[in-house]
Amino acid sequence: MLEYATKLTLRPSEVTQDDLGPLRSVGFDDGDILAIVEVAAYYAYANRIVDGLGVSVE
């Protein structure tokens, strides 16, 4: 899961259907994979908003 989330975060254009096989082989179903993608996407979005506005997290 973490390898997939990292790839999705750092190299999203390289993610393919082949990346889902390892997730499914350890028991993740489509709903689980959707949740992984949603969380990774949300954090990417939120971080870009904060960075884009120059907001300090402290």
Summary of the structure (lengths in Angstrom):
residues: 58
radius of gyration: 13.5
end to end distance: 29.6
largest distance: 41.2
contacts: 119
relative contact order: 0.14
helix: 78%
strand: 0%
